[in-house]
Amino acid sequence: MRREGSPFTGLSTVALKESADHMVSSRMHLVMLLVLLTALGSVYGAIGQIKDTVGQDPFLFLRLFTTARDPLPSFVAFLGFLLPLIGIALGFDAINGEYNRRTMSRILSQPIYRDALLAGKFLGGLLVIGICLLTLWLLVTGMGILTMGLPPSTEEVLRGLAFLLASLFYAGVWLAVSMLFSTLFRAPATSALAALTLWLVLTLFWGMIAPLVASAIAPVDPYNPMTMVHQAAIGQDIARISPATLYQEIIQALLNPQTRTFGLVFLSQLQGALMGAPLPFGQSALLIWPELCGLIAAMIVIYTIAYVSFQRQEIRA
């Protein structure tokens, strides 16, 4: 039977309703309180470390995000650990929660298609994450201005906005993962556990798994040094299957302008380069473009799988 009208009728309504529900939910309040406290603690420690370099470091505000002070890690380390948890918390019961509350058939009885329902829930979660990230970035920048008495430069603002965009896509990957498991499993606890398991494997254990797989695919010949280079390249490619690896490389290039390449560096690649000289923002953007495209592609592919799974499900009143 041919559908009439746009499949995205009601998309904005669903997205705004989902974002409003997330903003007032106690689950979101607890997660953001955790993020806020850890972020403020790490930034406060970083300010104490870099106050003596005011006037010497041209990228002082970028150091707010990357400087660590024992026993606290850096701001980006906290964010890379907590962003997947935010995405999972917002999406693990997006679809199966409607089934359990017996509201799915009631929603779809309105003039709204499944396309708009799933896309609206996804965009609503992304909107909430984007608002939280922007607020957090403005808060950190404001703390830096008040304590150090210097405004950020244009280069630092551009790199900070690119950092926000990459963080949004990284969280979007895990939001799509949690929504996929929410369509595959009817129990919210099962979908949350599956998403957390995948997060643990790809974040904590993938760095150990990738070298083992690379050594099995391309064993090292002690009489041929190039086989070691080949194995390292394969290991790096396997490690990039994890969104965490892509996100770490993006953050490294954006918040450390001296970064010129990832992985192995040969002397031939350094000919004519000024060692220690920072790259302009445009060159850093070109450097991270493959990794950023990888995050966006992963988010779209995972969402598409969730979309197909949701479209094939039978919904009864």
N, C-alpha and C positions, 0 to 999 in steps of 0.2 A: 504494500500500500504506500503510495507516494505521499510524502509529508508536505504540508502546506505552510508557507511562511518561512521566516528565517529560523534556523536551528538554534540561534543564539538570542532569541527573544527572551528577555528576563535575565540575561547574563549579569548586567550591572546590579539588578535587584538582589540576586543571589550573592554576588561578591560583596556588596555593601552590608547585607545582612550577616554574612559569615564573619566579615571583619569586625562588625559591631559586637557580635557574640564573643569573638576571641578577646576583644579589648576589655570586656567586663567579666570574663571568666576567671575564677580563682586559680585555675591551672596556669593561665598565662601570667597572672600576677606573680605567682611563686617563681616561675622560670625567669621572668625579667628581673625580679628582685635579686635572684642569684647572679644573673649576668651583671647587673648594675653594681652589686657589692664587690664582685671579683674584679670588674673593670676599674672601678674607682681605686681599689687597693693597689692594683698593678700600676696604674697611671701615677698614683701618689708616690709609689716607690721609684718609678722612672724619673719623676721630676726631681727627687732628691739626688739622683745619680747624675743628671745632665745640667743642673743649674750652674755648675762651675764652667760649662763650655759655652755659655751665652756669648755671642759675638765671634766665636771661633768656628762653630759648626754651621754650614749653610743650610742644613736640613734638620734643624733642631726639633721642629714639630713632628717630623717623621720618627725621630728617636723616641717620642712619647709612646708610640705603638710597639716598638721593637725592643726597648731596653728593659731588662729584667733586673730585679734586686732580690737577693735571697731573703726569705724563703719563697717569694712569690715569682712566678714566671711572668713573661711579658704579656701585654694586652692582646696581641695577635695570637699568642699561644692559648690563652683563655678562650678567645673568640673561636678559634678553629676547633676547640674541643666542645664548646657549648652550642654553636650554631646548628649542628646536626640534631642535638637534643631538642632545640626549639622547633625545627621542621618536623621532627617525629611527633612531638607533643601536639602540634596543630593538626596533624593529618591522620593519626593512627585510627581514629574512629569517625572519619569524615563520611564514609559510606555505610559501613556496617552499623554505625550508631543510629542511622536512620532506619535500618531494618529492625534493630532491637527495640527502638521506640515505636515501631509500627507506623512511621510517618512517611515512608518512602512512597507508597502508593497514593497517599493523600497529596504529597507535593507534586507528583507527576500527573495527577488528575487535573491540575491547573494547566493553563495554556503555556506550558514550558516543556522543552525537550530535555532528554538526558544530557545532551551536549552542553546546554547552558548550565545545568545543575553541576556537573563535574567541573567544567571550566570555571564556574563561579566560585566553587569551593576552593579551587586551586589559586585563583587570582586573589580571593579574599585573604587566604593565608599569606601569599606573597606581599600583599599590601600591608598587612600587620607587621611582617618582618622588616619591610622597607622603612616603615615609620619608626620602628624601634631602633634600627641601625642608624638612621639619620639623627635621631635624638641622641643616641649614644655618642656619635661622632661629634656633634655640636657641643655636647657636654664636655668631652675630652679636650676639644679645641679651646673651649672657654676656660677650662682649668689651666691650660697652658698659657693662655694670654694673661690671666690674672696673676699667675705665680711667676712668670718670666718677664712679663712686660713687653713682649714682642708679638706682632701679628704674624700669621703665616704668610709666606710668599705665594705668588701665583702658581709656581711649580708645585709647591706643597699642597695647595688646595686642589689642583688637578689630580695629583697622585692620590690624595685622600678620597676624592669623589670616585676615582677608578677603583680604589680599594673597597669602597662601599658597594659599587656595582658588582665586583667579583664576589664579595661576601653574600650579596643577595642571590646570585646564581648558585653559589655553593649551598646555601640554605635551601634554595629551590629544588636542588637535586634530592635532598633528603625529604623535603615535603612531598615530592613526587613519589619517592620510594615508599613513604608511609601511606600515601593514598593508594598506591598499587596493592600493598598488602591489605589495606582496608577493603578493597574490592574482592580480593581473593579469599579472605577469611571472614567468617561471619562473627567471630568473637573478637571484640576490641583488644582483650588481653593477648590473644594469639598474634594479632597483627602488630601490636606494640613490641612483643617479644621478638618477632621475626625481624622487624626493622632495627631493633637494638642489636640483635645478633649480627646482622649484616654490617652495621656501623662498626661494631667491635672488630670484626674480621678485616674490613677495609681500612680502618684507622690504626689499630694497634698491632695487628698481626701481619698485615700485607707487606710491611717492610722486611719482615723475616721470610715470608713465603717467596717473594720475588727473586732474591738471589738463589734460593734452592731450585726454583723452576728454571732460571737462566743457566745454572750449572748443569742441569739435566739436559737442556736443549742444546747448549753449546759448551761442551767440556773444554777445559784449557789444555793445550798441548805445550808441555814445558820447553819444546824446541822451537815454538813459533809464538813470539810475543803478541802478535796481532790477534791470536785467539782470545787472549785476555781482554783486549779492547772490544772484540766482538761480543764476548760474554757480558761485559759491563754495559754495552749499548742495549743488548737484549733485556738485561735486568732493569735498566731504566725504563724501557718501553713497557715492560710488564708492570712495573711500579706505577706507571701513569694510568693504569686501569682504575686505580683508586682515585676518587674525587679529592681525597685529602692531599694526595701528592700533587695534583694539579693546582689546588688552592695554595699549598705551601710554596710552589714555584712562582705563582703569580704574586703572592705577598712579598717574596724575596726580591723580585725584580722591581716592584712598585715602591716598596718602603726602604729599599737599599739601592740607591741610584748607581752605585759602583758595580752592580751585577751586570755582567756582559753576556753571559751564557750559562746554560745549565749542563750538568754532567761533566764529562771529560773535556779538558781543554788542552789543545796541542800548541806548541810554540809557533807553528805557522799561523794559527789564528790570532796570535797576539802581536804579529808584526805590524808596526805603525800605530798601535794603540797606546795611549797614555795610561800607564798603570795607576789605578786609584782615582782617575778622573771620572766624575759622574756622567752618566748618559742623560741627554735631554729626555723630557717626558715622551716625545714622539717615538724615540728609539726604544724606550722601555715598553711602550705600548705595542710596538711591532714584535718585541721579544716575547711578550706574554700572549700574543694573539692566538697561537695554536692552542695553548692551555685554556684560554677563555672560551674559545670555540668548542673545546672538548667538554667543558662544564655545561655549556648551553646545549650541546648535542645530547649529552647524557640526560639532562633534564627533559628535553623534548621526547627522546626515545622512551624513557621510563613512563612519562605521562601518556604517551600514545599506547603503550601496552596496557596501562590502567584503563584508558578510554575504550579500547577494544574489548577488554574483559567486562567492563561495565555494560557496554552495549549488548553483549551476548547473554546477559543474565536475565532470567525470567522473574518478573516482579508480580506478585499476587497481592490482592487486597487482604 
